[in-house]
Amino acid sequence: LLLNRAAADIIGREPADALGRDDHALFPADRAAAIRTDDARVMTSGEPLSVEERMDGHGGPRALSTRKAPLRDSEGR
């Protein structure tokens, strides 16, 4: 997982806390499951996805606009 500073601030963590972890290590189970479902959809379709998300973050409720896209190597993996 990779977080920028703004995303890390929302969840009250440091960006480095996300490295080598998955969504379940950083988010409640229901939120992590929704994120993983969106990620699987992007990887299966190969198409980018824009998602409007609402979540309770560090400092209160937040609305986020997230853009997800597959990241593949030169062989398409």
Disulfide bonds with the S-S distance in Angstrom:
none
